[in-house]
Amino acid sequence: MDYLIEGGMDDSGLILKASSTTMPKQAGVLLMGTAGTIRPHSEEHMETACPIEDNIDIHPFAFRTHTHKHGTVVSGYRVNNGKWDLIGKRSPQKPQMFYHVANPDMVIKKGDFVAARCTMVNNDDTQVKIGSGMDDEMCNFYMMYWVDGNRLLSRKNCFTMGPPYFYWKQWQQELGDSIPEDASQLDEEK
C-alpha cells in the first residue's frame, strides 16, 4: 500500500461492467451426483444419469469434479442414441477448479442423457456413506454450459440413489450397452 501513499496506481482486482441490454447468451451449471454407500475394502462405481427434457441446445464449456478422500476418478458423459461422448474426466484429488471440456464443440439436446461416474476406493474396515459430514463421502460432477437466448435448463441437478440401488447397467435400454470401459481410468493410466 506504500505505493498508493506515494501517488501510485492500484491495477489489481476486477472491473465489473453492467448492462441493461439483454445478453445474447446465458450460462448455467448442471450438478450431477449420487447418494449411496461404499463397502469396506472395495472399489465402487457411484453412477448417475438423467435425460435432458428441455427443448434447448446446451453447450458444455467447463467441468469440475468433487469427492472426498475415497475418490480416484470422476467422469461425465453425454449419451446420444447409445453413443457415449466424454464431457470431462479428472482425478478429484487434483486442485478443485473448473477445467475445459474434452470437446468444446459438443451440443447436448433434448432426448440426450447426461451421465457421471465417481470411482471410489475404500480401503477402510468400515462402510462409507455419502453425506455432508467429515467422515462421509461425496460424488459430484459439475458441468458449466452456455445457451443461446435466456432459457437455461429447468432441472439444475441430476441425482440418483447410487450404490447399491442404482447403476448405469439398470438403464441399458436408455443408455445403450456401450458404456466406456475407461470411465474409471485416467488418461495417463491407459
Helices and strands as residue ranges (DSSP letters): H 2-5, E 25-34, E 37-38, E 42-51, E 59-67, E 71-80, E 83-90, E 99-100, E 113-122, E 128-129, E 139-148, E 157-160, G 168-171, H 172-175, G 187-189
